[in-house]
Amino acid sequence: TREAVNLILDHLVRGCRHYLDVIDTIPEAGQHELSYENLCREPESELERLFDFLGVGDGVDVTFDINPRVSRPSPMVRECYEERLDEFIPYLKRVGYGYYPDTAD
């Protein structure tokens, strides 16, 4: 339902706002960026970078494939997202994402 989609979007907006509120309070040495796209494209190197950041992982086998999933939002989900896009733009700009996720369409 439209109400359920907007409830989920409410939570996503709160998460994005929280990220923007706190990210600059964390020293750069305590931050690690990991994108889903890079993890799918290069899982071994991305996980090795993560393990290096965490100071763990010597000898951990990270050889495997991640199958990226394609976004296929329904027309109603797209409409709800578009109605609230302005709420996501500051976050999307900060993390370098476009306004619309990659889709199968």
C-alpha positions as CSV (number, residue, x, y, z in Angstrom):
1,T,0.0,0.0,0.0
2,R,1.0,3.6,-0.4
3,E,1.0,4.0,3.4
4,A,3.5,1.2,3.8
5,V,5.8,2.6,1.1
6,N,5.7,6.0,2.7
7,L,6.5,4.4,6.1
8,I,9.6,2.8,4.6
9,L,10.6,6.1,3.0
10,D,10.1,7.8,6.4
11,H,12.7,5.5,7.9
12,L,15.1,5.9,4.9
13,V,14.9,9.7,5.2
14,R,15.6,9.5,8.9
15,G,18.6,7.3,8.3
16,C,19.9,9.6,5.6
17,R,19.4,12.7,7.8
18,H,21.2,10.9,10.7
19,Y,24.1,10.1,8.5
20,L,24.4,13.7,7.4
21,D,24.1,14.9,11.0
22,V,26.9,12.7,12.3
23,I,29.3,11.9,9.5
24,D,31.3,15.1,9.9
25,T,31.7,14.5,13.7
26,I,33.6,11.2,13.1
27,P,37.3,11.6,12.4
28,E,38.3,10.5,8.9
29,A,40.5,7.8,10.4
30,G,37.3,6.3,11.8
31,Q,35.4,6.3,8.6
32,H,35.3,3.7,5.8
33,E,33.2,4.0,2.7
34,L,31.9,0.9,1.0
35,S,29.4,1.0,-1.9
36,Y,27.2,-1.9,-2.9
37,E,28.1,-1.4,-6.5
38,N,31.9,-1.7,-5.8
39,L,31.3,-4.7,-3.5
40,C,29.4,-6.5,-6.3
41,R,31.9,-5.6,-8.9
42,E,35.1,-6.3,-6.9
43,P,34.1,-8.2,-3.8
44,E,37.6,-9.5,-2.9
45,S,39.3,-6.1,-3.1
46,E,36.5,-4.3,-1.3
47,L,36.4,-6.8,1.5
48,E,40.2,-6.7,1.8
49,R,40.0,-2.9,2.1
50,L,37.3,-3.3,4.8
51,F,39.3,-5.9,6.7
52,D,42.4,-3.7,6.5
53,F,40.4,-0.8,7.9
54,L,39.1,-3.0,10.7
55,G,42.6,-4.4,11.4
56,V,41.4,-8.0,10.8
57,G,41.4,-10.5,8.1
58,D,45.0,-11.8,7.6
59,G,44.5,-15.1,5.9
60,V,40.8,-14.7,5.5
61,D,39.6,-16.2,2.2
62,V,37.3,-13.6,0.5
63,T,37.1,-15.3,-2.8
64,F,33.4,-15.5,-3.9
65,D,30.9,-13.8,-6.2
66,I,28.2,-11.4,-5.2
67,N,25.3,-11.3,-7.7
68,P,24.1,-7.7,-7.9
69,R,20.4,-7.3,-7.8
70,V,18.5,-5.1,-10.2
71,S,16.0,-2.6,-8.8
72,R,12.5,-3.1,-10.2
73,P,10.3,-0.7,-8.2
74,S,6.6,-0.7,-8.9
75,P,5.0,2.4,-10.5
76,M,3.6,3.3,-7.0
77,V,7.0,3.0,-5.3
78,R,8.5,5.2,-8.0
79,E,5.7,7.8,-7.6
80,C,6.1,7.9,-3.8
81,Y,9.9,8.2,-4.2
82,E,9.6,11.0,-6.7
83,E,7.2,12.9,-4.4
84,R,9.8,12.8,-1.7
85,L,13.0,13.0,-3.8
86,D,13.9,16.4,-2.3
87,E,14.3,14.8,1.1
88,F,16.9,12.4,-0.3
89,I,18.9,14.8,-2.5
90,P,21.3,16.1,0.2
91,Y,22.3,12.5,1.1
92,L,22.5,11.4,-2.5
93,K,24.8,14.3,-3.4
94,R,27.0,13.7,-0.3
95,V,27.6,10.0,-1.2
96,G,27.8,10.5,-4.9
97,Y,24.7,8.7,-6.1
98,G,22.3,9.8,-8.8
99,Y,18.8,10.7,-7.9
100,Y,17.4,7.5,-9.3
101,P,18.9,4.0,-8.6
102,D,20.0,1.9,-11.5
103,T,17.0,-0.1,-12.6
104,A,16.3,-2.9,-15.0
105,D,14.2,-0.6,-17.1
